[in-house]
Amino acid sequence: MAVNTAPSTADPLDVRPSPLALLLLGREADAASERGVDCPGDLPSPSDPDLVARARAAKEQLGDRVFVLGHHYQRDEVIQFADVTGDSFKLARDAAARPGAEYIVFCGVHFMAESADILTTDDQRVILPDLAAGCSMADMATAEQVAEAWDVLTEAGVADTTVPVSYMNSSADIKAFTGRHGGTICTSSNAERALRWAFEQGEKVLFLPDQHLGRNTAVRDLGMSLEDCVVYNPHKPGGGLTADQLRDAKMILWRGHCSVHGRFSLESVEDVRARVPGVNVLVHPECRHEVVAAADYVGSTEYIIKTLEAAPAGSKWAIGTELNLVRRLANRYAAEGKEIVFLDRTVCFCSTMNRIDLPHLVWTLEALAAGRTVNRITVDPETEKYAKAALEQMLALP
């Protein structure tokens, strides 16, 4: 590697943040990245005491022309303005059920807004208040990487018997790949049904992009062994697997994970059981396999909410999912004597989901009220065609 030996002209007292630091702080944009982060206008100050009133006024001015969707992981300051709340697919379907709404403001992340655009009409405009609200899991599988992986499967002679199943938490490009190859999309609620259907169509499944949901569903719900699963690493030649390993495997898991759910560990479970006697451990299936195996209950976001709603007064719960939701549920059921704590001692929000804050929402609503469409999310017709086919296959699951 070449070394620059030219004398440095930097001022040793210059402590201005580097471009990378500014990017991480959200104060700059990377022009070469997939999505820009510039907002064509000034955001309100986060300390503006009138933000709530401004959001309410802009939303009232728009009336039925706007429909605001709020994912469960959003901050309370944003959720208060949501017309409906839910997980990613429920919200996309809610948007499709409101064809009269001109604007769909999706308070979530990028792949969710893409799904809403795919399922809504051409006359509706889907808006993401901050274009930097992405998903690290979805970004772990790019269209180019998955196309290369399919070539590897083809060379190993297993592509013809492999059915792709992609988690909802994936880009429109990955959903389109799935549709082109006769696969289906799944959610954490219907992953078992999706896998059972896939194994009726072929001998193997390529599960994208969350390895943990794929592994947990295959082993916990379908009775497979861990040896039936291999992990395809897109950063290694051939995925880091031999042709024999691909031929022997039933589940080919993409090497992806959720940055929030992946942080929970077996030590987290053991620690909370020691700290809170009689606690029920309830986790999301995006958690690691050893965490899921040690938990008392496992299920989707909607399952977590319904389980706590039905829980008896005085019961104790440690929840392994995003902190905004856990905190909201703890506050909601405190009066009923339900003790609800976060599974890990360390605070962990979904950092990209939290980019949708009140200033961005106010800026979005006021721009729309003034007749300016901002941060519109669109999926090109070819991608939409095949992504929609994969989504419709999910809706048709038995």
C-alpha positions as CSV (number, residue, x, y, z in Angstrom):
1,M,0.0,0.0,0.0
2,A,1.4,3.4,-1.0
3,V,2.2,5.8,1.9
4,N,1.9,9.5,1.5
5,T,5.2,11.0,2.7
6,A,4.3,14.6,1.8
7,P,4.6,17.0,4.8
8,S,1.3,17.6,6.5
9,T,-0.1,21.1,6.2
10,A,-2.8,20.4,8.9
11,D,-3.0,22.8,11.8
12,P,-2.3,20.7,14.9
13,L,-4.8,22.8,16.8
14,D,-7.5,22.3,14.1
15,V,-10.0,20.0,15.9
16,R,-12.9,20.4,13.5
17,P,-14.9,17.1,13.0
18,S,-13.7,14.9,10.2
19,P,-16.1,14.3,7.2
20,L,-16.8,10.8,8.6
21,A,-17.6,12.2,12.0
22,L,-20.0,14.7,10.5
23,L,-21.6,12.0,8.5
24,L,-22.2,9.8,11.6
25,L,-23.6,12.8,13.4
26,G,-26.1,13.3,10.5
27,R,-24.7,16.7,9.7
28,E,-23.3,15.8,6.2
29,A,-24.3,13.7,3.3
30,D,-22.4,11.1,1.4
31,A,-23.0,11.8,-2.3
32,A,-21.9,8.3,-3.3
33,S,-24.4,6.6,-0.9
34,E,-27.6,4.9,-2.0
35,R,-29.8,7.6,-0.4
36,G,-29.1,11.3,0.2
37,V,-29.9,13.0,3.5
38,D,-30.4,16.6,2.4
39,C,-33.7,18.3,3.2
40,P,-34.6,21.1,0.7
41,G,-35.5,23.5,3.5
42,D,-34.7,24.4,7.1
43,L,-35.8,22.1,9.8
44,P,-37.4,23.6,12.9
45,S,-35.2,23.7,16.0
46,P,-35.6,20.6,18.1
47,S,-36.0,22.9,21.1
48,D,-38.9,24.8,19.5
49,P,-41.7,24.8,22.1
50,D,-44.3,25.2,19.4
51,L,-43.5,22.0,17.5
52,V,-46.5,20.1,18.7
53,A,-48.9,22.9,17.9
54,R,-47.3,23.4,14.5
55,A,-47.6,19.6,13.7
56,R,-51.2,19.6,14.8
57,A,-52.0,22.7,12.7
58,A,-50.4,21.4,9.5
59,K,-52.1,18.0,9.9
60,E,-55.5,19.6,10.5
61,Q,-54.9,21.8,7.4
62,L,-54.2,18.8,5.3
63,G,-57.2,16.9,6.6
64,D,-58.0,13.6,4.8
65,R,-55.4,14.3,2.2
66,V,-52.7,13.0,4.6
67,F,-52.5,9.7,6.3
68,V,-49.7,9.3,8.9
69,L,-48.3,5.9,9.7
70,G,-46.3,5.3,12.8
71,H,-44.1,2.2,13.4
72,H,-44.1,0.7,16.9
73,Y,-40.4,1.7,17.3
74,Q,-41.0,5.4,16.8
75,R,-40.6,7.9,19.6
76,D,-43.7,9.0,21.5
77,E,-43.4,12.5,20.2
78,V,-44.0,11.1,16.7
79,I,-46.4,8.4,17.5
80,Q,-48.9,10.9,18.9
81,F,-49.5,12.2,15.4
82,A,-49.9,8.7,13.8
83,D,-53.4,7.8,12.4
84,V,-52.4,4.1,12.8
85,T,-49.6,2.3,14.4
86,G,-48.2,-1.2,13.7
87,D,-45.4,-3.2,12.3
88,S,-44.0,-2.6,8.8
89,F,-46.4,-4.8,6.8
90,K,-49.5,-3.9,8.7
91,L,-48.8,-0.2,8.0
92,A,-48.1,-0.8,4.3
93,R,-51.5,-2.6,4.1
94,D,-53.2,0.2,6.1
95,A,-51.8,2.7,3.5
96,A,-53.2,0.6,0.7
97,A,-56.6,0.6,2.4
98,R,-56.7,4.4,2.2
99,P,-56.8,5.1,-1.5
100,G,-58.3,8.5,-0.9
101,A,-55.3,9.8,0.9
102,E,-53.1,11.9,-1.4
103,Y,-50.1,11.7,0.9
104,I,-48.9,8.8,3.0
105,V,-46.4,10.0,5.6
106,F,-44.5,6.9,6.7
107,C,-42.8,7.4,10.1
108,G,-40.6,4.3,9.8
109,V,-37.6,3.4,7.7
110,H,-36.8,3.3,4.0
111,F,-37.8,-0.3,3.1
112,M,-41.2,0.3,4.8
113,A,-41.9,3.3,2.7
114,E,-40.9,1.3,-0.4
115,S,-43.4,-1.4,0.5
116,A,-46.1,1.2,0.9
117,D,-45.3,2.7,-2.5
118,I,-45.6,-0.8,-4.0
119,L,-49.0,-1.4,-2.5
120,T,-50.6,2.0,-2.9
121,T,-52.0,3.5,-6.1
122,D,-50.0,5.6,-8.6
123,D,-51.9,8.7,-7.5
124,Q,-50.7,8.5,-3.9
125,R,-47.4,9.9,-2.8
126,V,-45.4,8.1,-0.1
127,I,-43.2,10.4,2.0
128,L,-40.4,9.5,4.4
129,P,-39.7,12.5,6.8
130,D,-35.9,11.8,6.8
131,L,-34.3,10.0,3.9
132,A,-31.5,8.9,6.2
133,A,-33.9,6.6,8.1
134,G,-32.7,3.4,6.7
135,C,-32.3,-0.2,8.1
136,S,-28.9,-1.7,8.7
137,M,-30.4,-5.2,8.2
138,A,-32.0,-4.4,4.9
139,D,-28.7,-2.8,3.7
140,M,-26.8,-6.0,4.5
141,A,-28.2,-7.6,1.3
142,T,-27.8,-5.6,-2.0
143,A,-29.2,-6.6,-5.4
144,E,-25.7,-7.2,-6.7
145,Q,-24.7,-9.4,-3.8
146,V,-27.8,-11.5,-4.1
147,A,-27.4,-11.9,-7.9
148,E,-23.9,-13.1,-7.3
149,A,-25.1,-15.6,-4.6
150,W,-27.6,-17.0,-7.0
151,D,-24.8,-17.6,-9.5
152,V,-22.9,-19.5,-6.8
153,L,-26.0,-21.6,-6.2
154,T,-26.3,-22.2,-9.9
155,E,-22.7,-23.4,-10.2
156,A,-23.3,-25.7,-7.3
157,G,-26.3,-27.2,-9.1
158,V,-28.8,-26.3,-6.4
159,A,-30.5,-23.1,-7.7
160,D,-33.2,-25.0,-9.5
161,T,-34.3,-26.6,-6.3
162,T,-33.9,-23.5,-4.1
163,V,-36.8,-21.1,-3.3
164,P,-36.0,-17.6,-2.0
165,V,-37.9,-16.4,1.0
166,S,-37.2,-12.8,1.9
167,Y,-38.1,-11.1,5.2
168,M,-40.2,-7.9,4.9
169,N,-37.2,-6.0,6.3
170,S,-35.5,-5.9,2.9
171,S,-35.2,-3.5,0.0
172,A,-37.6,-3.4,-3.0
173,D,-34.7,-4.8,-5.1
174,I,-34.5,-7.9,-2.9
175,K,-38.2,-8.3,-2.9
176,A,-38.1,-8.1,-6.7
177,F,-35.4,-10.7,-6.9
178,T,-37.6,-12.9,-4.8
179,G,-40.6,-12.4,-7.1
180,R,-38.5,-13.1,-10.2
181,H,-37.4,-16.5,-8.8
182,G,-40.8,-17.7,-7.6
183,G,-40.3,-17.0,-3.9
184,T,-42.3,-15.2,-1.3
185,I,-42.0,-12.5,1.3
186,C,-42.6,-13.2,5.0
187,T,-43.0,-11.3,8.2
188,S,-41.9,-12.5,11.7
189,S,-45.6,-13.5,12.2
190,N,-45.9,-15.8,9.2
191,A,-42.3,-17.0,8.7
192,E,-43.3,-20.6,9.6
193,R,-46.1,-20.6,7.0
194,A,-43.8,-19.1,4.4
195,L,-41.1,-21.7,4.9
196,R,-43.6,-24.6,4.9
197,W,-44.9,-23.3,1.5
198,A,-41.4,-22.9,0.2
199,F,-40.4,-26.4,1.0
200,E,-43.5,-27.6,-0.9
201,Q,-42.1,-25.8,-3.9
202,G,-38.4,-26.9,-3.6
203,E,-35.8,-28.7,-1.6
204,K,-33.9,-25.7,-0.1
205,V,-34.6,-22.1,1.0
206,L,-32.4,-19.1,0.5
207,F,-33.5,-16.9,3.4
208,L,-32.8,-13.2,3.1
209,P,-31.5,-11.1,4.9
210,D,-31.9,-12.0,8.6
211,Q,-30.1,-15.2,9.5
212,H,-31.6,-15.3,13.0
213,L,-35.3,-15.3,12.0
214,G,-34.5,-17.9,9.3
215,R,-32.6,-20.2,11.7
216,N,-35.1,-19.8,14.6
217,T,-38.1,-20.5,12.4
218,A,-36.4,-23.6,10.8
219,V,-35.2,-25.1,14.0
220,R,-37.9,-24.0,16.5
221,D,-41.0,-24.3,14.3
222,L,-40.1,-26.7,11.6
223,G,-38.0,-29.1,13.7
224,M,-34.8,-28.9,11.7
225,S,-31.4,-29.1,13.2
226,L,-28.7,-26.4,13.3
227,E,-26.7,-28.6,11.0
228,D,-29.4,-28.2,8.4
229,C,-28.5,-24.5,8.2
230,V,-25.5,-22.8,6.6
231,V,-24.7,-19.1,6.5
232,Y,-23.9,-17.5,3.2
233,N,-21.4,-14.6,3.7
234,P,-21.5,-12.2,0.8
235,H,-18.1,-10.8,1.7
236,K,-16.3,-14.1,1.1
237,P,-15.7,-15.9,-2.2
238,G,-18.5,-18.4,-2.8
239,G,-20.2,-17.1,0.3
240,G,-17.6,-18.9,2.3
241,L,-19.2,-22.2,1.6
242,T,-18.3,-25.3,-0.5
243,A,-20.5,-26.8,-3.2
244,D,-21.0,-29.8,-0.9
245,Q,-22.1,-27.6,2.0
246,L,-24.7,-25.9,-0.3
247,R,-25.9,-29.3,-1.6
248,D,-26.2,-30.7,1.9
249,A,-28.0,-27.7,3.5
250,K,-31.8,-27.2,3.7
251,M,-31.6,-23.6,4.9
252,I,-29.1,-21.2,3.2
253,L,-29.2,-18.2,5.6
254,W,-27.9,-14.8,4.4
255,R,-25.4,-13.3,6.8
256,G,-27.5,-10.4,8.0
257,H,-29.0,-9.4,11.4
258,C,-30.9,-6.6,13.2
259,S,-28.5,-4.3,15.1
260,V,-31.0,-4.0,18.0
261,H,-32.2,-7.6,18.4
262,G,-28.8,-9.0,17.7
263,R,-27.3,-7.4,20.7
264,F,-29.3,-9.5,23.2
265,S,-27.3,-12.3,24.6
266,L,-27.7,-15.4,26.7
267,E,-26.0,-13.4,29.5
268,S,-28.8,-10.9,29.2
269,V,-31.4,-13.6,29.9
270,E,-29.5,-15.1,32.8
271,D,-28.9,-11.6,34.3
272,V,-32.5,-10.5,34.2
273,R,-33.6,-13.8,35.7
274,A,-31.2,-13.2,38.6
275,R,-32.3,-9.6,39.1
276,V,-36.1,-10.2,38.7
277,P,-37.3,-13.4,40.3
278,G,-40.3,-14.9,38.5
279,V,-39.7,-12.9,35.4
280,N,-41.1,-14.0,32.0
281,V,-38.6,-13.5,29.2
282,L,-40.3,-12.5,25.9
283,V,-38.2,-11.9,22.8
284,H,-38.5,-11.2,19.1
285,P,-37.4,-14.0,16.7
286,E,-34.8,-11.7,15.2
287,C,-32.7,-12.4,18.4
288,R,-29.9,-14.9,18.3
289,H,-30.8,-18.6,18.5
290,E,-29.4,-19.1,22.0
291,V,-31.5,-16.2,23.3
292,V,-34.7,-17.5,21.7
293,A,-33.9,-21.0,23.1
294,A,-33.6,-19.6,26.6
295,A,-36.7,-17.4,26.5
296,D,-40.1,-18.2,27.8
297,Y,-42.0,-16.7,24.9
298,V,-41.0,-15.8,21.3
299,G,-43.0,-13.7,18.8
300,S,-43.4,-10.8,16.5
301,T,-43.9,-7.2,17.6
302,E,-47.7,-7.6,17.4
303,Y,-47.4,-10.9,19.4
304,I,-45.3,-9.1,22.1
305,I,-48.0,-6.3,22.4
306,K,-50.9,-8.8,22.6
307,T,-49.1,-11.0,25.1
308,L,-48.5,-8.1,27.5
309,E,-52.0,-6.9,27.0
310,A,-53.4,-10.3,28.1
311,A,-50.8,-10.8,30.9
312,P,-52.2,-10.9,34.4
313,A,-51.8,-8.1,36.8
314,G,-48.6,-8.3,38.9
315,S,-46.8,-10.4,36.4
316,K,-43.1,-9.6,35.5
317,W,-41.7,-9.4,32.0
318,A,-38.3,-8.8,30.4
319,I,-38.7,-7.8,26.7
320,G,-36.1,-8.3,24.0
321,T,-37.0,-5.8,21.4
322,E,-36.6,-2.1,20.6
323,L,-36.6,0.2,23.7
324,N,-39.1,2.8,22.5
325,L,-41.8,0.1,22.4
326,V,-40.7,-1.5,25.6
327,R,-40.8,1.8,27.4
328,R,-44.2,2.6,26.0
329,L,-45.7,-0.8,27.0
330,A,-44.2,-0.4,30.5
331,N,-45.9,3.0,31.0
332,R,-49.1,1.7,29.5
333,Y,-49.5,-1.2,31.9
334,A,-47.8,0.2,35.0
335,A,-51.3,1.0,36.5
336,E,-52.2,-2.7,36.2
337,G,-49.2,-3.7,38.2
338,K,-47.4,-5.3,35.4
339,E,-43.6,-4.9,35.7
340,I,-42.1,-4.6,32.3
341,V,-38.3,-4.2,31.9
342,F,-35.9,-4.1,29.0
343,L,-34.0,-7.4,28.6
344,D,-30.6,-5.8,28.4
345,R,-29.0,-3.4,31.0
346,T,-27.7,-1.2,28.1
347,V,-30.2,1.2,26.5
348,C,-30.7,0.4,22.8
349,F,-32.9,2.4,20.5
350,C,-33.1,1.7,16.8
351,S,-30.8,4.5,15.7
352,T,-32.2,4.8,12.2
353,M,-35.8,4.6,13.2
354,N,-35.1,7.4,15.7
355,R,-34.0,9.7,12.9
356,I,-37.7,10.4,12.4
357,D,-38.2,13.0,15.0
358,L,-40.7,15.8,15.6
359,P,-38.7,18.5,13.7
360,H,-38.6,16.3,10.6
361,L,-42.3,15.5,10.9
362,V,-43.2,19.1,11.3
363,W,-41.1,20.1,8.3
364,T,-42.7,17.4,6.2
365,L,-46.3,18.3,7.2
366,E,-45.8,22.0,6.7
367,A,-44.2,21.5,3.3
368,L,-47.1,19.3,2.2
369,A,-49.6,21.9,3.5
370,A,-47.8,24.5,1.5
371,G,-48.1,22.4,-1.7
372,R,-44.5,21.1,-1.8
373,T,-43.9,17.4,-2.0
374,V,-40.7,16.4,-0.2
375,N,-38.8,13.2,0.3
376,R,-41.1,11.1,-1.9
377,I,-40.2,7.4,-2.1
378,T,-40.8,5.8,-5.4
379,V,-40.1,2.3,-6.8
380,D,-39.5,1.9,-10.5
381,P,-42.2,0.0,-12.4
382,E,-40.1,-3.1,-13.2
383,T,-39.0,-3.5,-9.6
384,E,-42.5,-2.9,-8.4
385,K,-43.9,-5.6,-10.7
386,Y,-41.8,-8.4,-9.3
387,A,-41.7,-7.1,-5.7
388,K,-45.5,-6.9,-5.7
389,A,-45.6,-10.5,-7.1
390,A,-43.6,-11.7,-4.1
391,L,-45.8,-9.7,-1.7
392,E,-49.0,-11.1,-3.2
393,Q,-47.6,-14.6,-2.9
394,M,-47.2,-13.9,0.8
395,L,-50.8,-12.8,1.0
396,A,-51.9,-16.0,-0.7
397,L,-50.0,-18.3,1.8
398,P,-52.3,-21.0,3.2
